[in-house]
């Protein structure tokens, strides 16, 4: 019998109806900033793709004001209700987390579920989809960094972005930037006295001064007085007691209480927050302040399930469900948190209050309370069995937990509890990855692994990024698991787990590869577990071996086909004085002689060492007076050039180890060196942002190329010597004519310092490695980017092997990319 099963990619979902306008709280006071922002986002014009920001310190009301803008009738009519509110938050950091957030917004606004591991690619995809949509407003709340915002500004000519942030520099000077500061006297009085009996004018004035007319503190003070009034305490008495607490513990506790305090002073703001919150927590039942502090373990800017809070407080305080819910309600009445009556209840903390709670708990208690939460949840789940004998199994079957919050933040809680090993065992378990893939998409499991700060987790995350574009939703939904199994790299970490999982009848039918797919994504070799971070890399002229140097002070020789380390230069000179072969500090550069019979390395230990790659013996040690940043070997191997932080470049005779010439033209550390094919000129790049061309015989300079605005980290010369390239901390790559000194091309695209530049053997392409976690390939003739490969940490160096192969070293180890096949 033959069974045919059709697996098809699920079509892009149609965008759902726009969300209902947000609800504005009754205590909200209209402010001029709202009307100014409404005018800004509703500006006319052919292209409405503008960005407007509300900026100011935390707790001044930015989010509330922006929410009022979104609910404004004119705004709703202008955008035909297509108004979307998205919270970014401080915790969305790193490429994986940002890409995942962009994917989340894409699903929310357009219904599309395509996954990208690169935030800019994800943002460009969102922009293209927004270009097909009617006019749209996206409110990006609580943006902290430029990297968080940039993907949302790509494309989308009919999309207006409204941003709240504490950093006004994130927004272009051409865009409206509206400052949100303390309230006016009238506005502050309205918030302070909302739903209260009349207050004596002098007392109200004193309270306004004590709160600094800070929106968050005004609301806390109002609720604190209201809670007392509700128990038949007179409003004057209640307000006086609150004022005394604010004055005794607030910013002016040790100064004149009648003097206004400086809202721009973070320490004063912190004292004001502390005084206001502690005044409120005194109204909680016994132990309530401790239970409140424990809420600080939860993720920032997230809705926290009340059942999860109940479980935590049952463990830490022995509270029943009824007492826990009553305590939550009491905290809401005091405006310490908000409660939303959906999904059995969800609470939310203002980030200023969360910061206070975390500082109150302290590092030790944060670890302990996270552990208590995990133990409490874990007790509700079955124990997990290992998938394979060699695999470390999680203690619990976390993939069976159905709570969305805990699925999204389990790894963060494990790390916060100091359970890094358990975090890796969960995030690297195929059962967890499958559940996250089906429920949240390809970015979710990759992001889980990327959060774990160990090389093994980063390597597994990278494997997932390489296949993320293939893991789109399928019908049936579990078919995407079969795609995952068929596409993961066939090394032991995945192969053994996949074999075990494919025995599960629930996953049938499955995809079984009869032979490896020809397009297993770009990495032919990646061994983060076999080497420390790689700072320098070179490949022999016959492409039979690689040499690397790094922060562990060693020089390693690798076989490119097997990935085996076939030789190791000792780095134990500091431990055993009788062994003086190795470097005593970071190895910064590696160069291999064309004959392959020797190589040279430079180090922060102020030395250059010449090695025999077969025996690992050092035949010579050459010295500068400071760290040696770069080394290059002349084509005929008769001499080599070195550069140093001592602001010199030197030419050394290979046979005598003596200095032939020295160059002192740079006004700072000299970072890089390259030698022309005919060995008649040398190019160096330095911290003075220049490239300098000089004669290796005399040390005399012939040209100074001054187009960069940051330190020049790398220079390379074409195989025919007709042109050269330089990479800089200004993020650009420049192509020069070394005869005239003219700039012939400027390659832009990197978002971090360009650490290394290499030219292919044919002179057709340039490879660049950058702190932005990418290796890029550029076509010289068209001056265009033709290939891009990313990792989850910066790249430090790159070199060409045979045409189409690039070897690269970075923070996660050694890579060999087959980029052009």
Protein Blocks (a to p, Z undefined) as FASTA:
>chain_A
ZZddddddddddddddddddddddfklccdfklmmmmmmmmpgcjblcdcddddddehil
mmmmmmmmmmpmklmmmnnopacdddebjmlgcjklmmmmmmmmmmmmnopacdcfbfkl
mmmmmmmmmmmpccdddddehifbfklmmmmmggjilbccddddfblklpcfkbccdddd
dddfklmmmmmmgoiacddfklmmmmmmmnoopaklmmmmmmmmmmmmmnopafklmmmm
mmmmmmmmmmklmmcfkbccdfklmklmmmmmmmmmmmmmmmpcehklmmmmmmmmpceh
iacdfklmmmmmmmmnopafklmmmmmmmmmmnopaccddeehiaadddfklmmmmmmmn
ommlmmmmmmmmmmmmmmmpccdddfbfklccdfbdfklpcbfklmmmmmmmmmmnopam
lmmmmmmpmklmmmmmmmnojklmmmmmmmpccfklmmmmmmmmmmmmmmcccddfklmm
mmmmmmpccbfklmmmmmmmmmpmklpccdddfbdcfklcfblbdcfklpccdfbdcddf
klpaccdddfkopacdddfklopafbdcdfklmmmmmlckbccbdcfbdcddfklpaccd
ddfkopacdddfknopafbdcddfbdcfbdcddfklpaccdddfkopacdddfklopafb
dcfkbgcdcfbdcddfklpaccdddfkopacdddfklopafbdcdfbfbdcfbdcddfkl
paccdddfkopacdddfknopafbdcehiabdcfbdcddfkomaccdddfkopacdddfk
lopafbdcddfbdcfbdcdddehiacdddfkbcadddfkZZ
